[in-house]
């Protein structure tokens, strides 16, 4: 009885595990379910006809370029799709054809501003590339290629689940994507274990530079942030700038979104420059306001003159308007660099640096530093006589994948790089066949680690120009420095950075420095950020105050002396008007008939008057000081002068204290 119960338990567990596996095959949270279809593409731009395998009773016509495409369809169940996939694989094997499966892992909607590396824009490029390489005379002429894709949502969880979902159906031969760093990390680790090459235009952070042991099959088609740092280091050394301030977008720590691309790029630049005088300032452009930019710029102007920024174009424009309000643009003392990660030279000519307002279109900043200087050409001749141009790409994107480009919007180099990624894989597979033989090279599962090694250290002509992959699996890119021409309002290339050639300025193109400067401003003001390096030849305030108080004291002393003399004379005169010396009084004899006093009849200069003057007592200074009205004038003047001098000393001491505290 106990044995039967155990058998029943084992059976139930097996059924449960089987059900979980079927559920994982059928449902991937957050991913689009796909069904296998054949795509027959004619030579016109939008001539794409879909023909479902299970819906047609007659054998399908052979598609152009032998491309198998998977489009989203949620109505079919898992078993039906699995049977179709198995039947397709059996048909290929029975026909003796060579079959490849391309897995595309990209977000369905953009995860950040101005990043259009999404399924709707990349799938047309990969489809056109597979048509080209499988066309007669192409690199993979006799191959049949299936395209399968999942929505990663730029999430480390959904990206990994999408990779597992595709892997469990049938092991893919190559992964294109993911592009978001946090989604690349787990998928690249799994790909290294599975032996599947992973080619992406993302993952530019320095963490992916060390390929061993976790990222052995990772190939990056857009370079890395360390190269950004090398270019900026060359610029700093050329102009002898050692002090830099960094102003960039970073998520709020409470949001739990990790680091932004700007944060990773700026940190790589800081490590490359390796300067001790760095002033980083961060903001969250989703919540930051205009006043926040003003506050950050006020802090920067006290410590730096070279500002390196990284944010979306609209945010950069707001920052530059705030800088203009603080006279940081018109003064000519500042230089602003903007690191444009997902830009190109073509994009600088259409709206990325302009903002449309009621007053018209205005440029946003002075200096631009785009990530790469290659553009998507007007046309490219592929295998045979087939020509691909921008209009074909835009039309296919609009009609089949429901994404419409703006009228003057260029196709981003980060999108067209996936076209070159298909070419890179095709070249590596051809080399593998040449080295190992077709049977061994194509034996499933294909050795993706070996293919990744063949991709590295290779150069070829691609749709974005010359493509060179170094020995570490990273594309070598060239970079351009753009300057705003105030006359035309457009950005122009004034310098280029070439790998192995260094920084080279364009002949005949001069940088338009702000403030009508003829040469680059220094990274620190002549007198220092607080003016302490220049001697102050002007009269200090305390000296002026001392001089004024001294003049006041002298004036008060003179006034006291004059007043004292005046009142002294007045007191002397007053004392002489009513006092008569008794010796001057002469007796009068009435019998002689004289009237009046003898003194009144004595004339000045007479002997009587002279005798009168000699008999008058001498009056000294003490005599006048004893007078009641003049006794207080001199002490009052002396006391007033003494108090003024004491006040002067106290004010001077207070001035020194204020100057010391300041």
C-alpha angles and dihedrals in degrees: 000000000000091000091055090051090052091049090050091049092051091049092051091049091051091050090049093051091047091050091050091051092049090048091051090051094049103039128040112176111241095005133113115244114229138202127206115256135166116237117211109195122190125202095266121096097250102022098124119146123185121211118184116217097220095045099056124075094191121071110269120247116255108265122235108265094005093265122166111199129192117211128188117272122155099182098077121086125233099253093052091051093046091052091049091049091048092048091050091050092047091049091052092049093046091051090049091239125150114244130201131181121210117197118202118198112186138133118266092218126031114268096204139025117286094002107124097172093125134131094265093058102033099045093064090053093049091045092052091047093051090049089053098048093045095046119106107289092017128131092258099030099155098038129108113213127201120200117209124174142183135192109246095184084212086278128135088219101047093038092056092044090052091052091049091048092055093041094054093054095049129332108259120228095221140006119222104198160322100188102188114088095226090051095044094056099067096034092049090051092051091045090055090055094042092047095237122142114238118202120185143162090217134061095084094151117113092243089079093052091084100071097179126116105351105032104040095138098040117119120183118207097188104053122238141277092254088072088056088057093049091053093049091047089055090052093049092050093046093056095033093241115160103163119070135170121207122210114180147147117267130168119249110262090231091060091067093216097130124225124337124231088251091054092052092046095048093047090052090051092050091051092049094049091042096195125160092211101073126136112194119193121180136192138174106241091201091066105017119112134204092262090055090058090050091054093048092049092049089056092047095051090061093058113021146028100192112072122189113194137187125185141102117305093252091052092047089054092053090050092051092049089052090049091051090052089055091048091244091129103042095043092069092220096107135067120200122201123188120200106216104195100178098031135101138190091265092056093056088069097059124052105303092105098032136077122203114224138158088268093055136258119326131186117244111211146002109241130034130192111190121195099241136004100217119106136196103261123233090251141356127202110222133183112330115352097317114130124199120196137167095269092056090051093047093046093050090047092052100043101039105025101030097235119129122200119216116260096259098022114126124220106260118244088227087063097043090049088075087064088058089045090062090049090050092053091047092052091049093048091050090051090049091052090049092051102039103023126251098274095050097038093051097041108128125277091041112221100251094178089060091048091051090055090051090053092056120084093024134129128194142151111267138173090268094049130263110001117203122179115194126220091270095058097256125124116242108231134188121226134208135209113217127198127197112244105216092204098055099024090228132114117249131193110252100165140015133202116215125190106252092005101069127209115343124182120218111252113246094014115109124187114248101229116201120253092035091284118167094207139025116288119242120259091241130036118257092246095038129254091292098032094249095128095066123072113242107231095177122102108266120237096247090055091053090049092049091050092051093048091047092053089048091053092049091048091049090049092051091046090050092050093048091046091049092052092047095051091042092058092043091052091049092051093047092050091053097050098070105024118089124187110238090226089062092062111094124195117240124219108217093198092068092057098235117150126204129014126308089232093060090055095050111100126218112270093029123126092251092054091048091053089049092054094048092052092052112106120247116254116215132191090264088055091060094041088059089060111107097229100045099040097091105042100081097045090047093054092046092049091048092052092048093052091048091054091050091050090049092054093049093049092050091050090050090050091053090050093050091048091049093051092047 
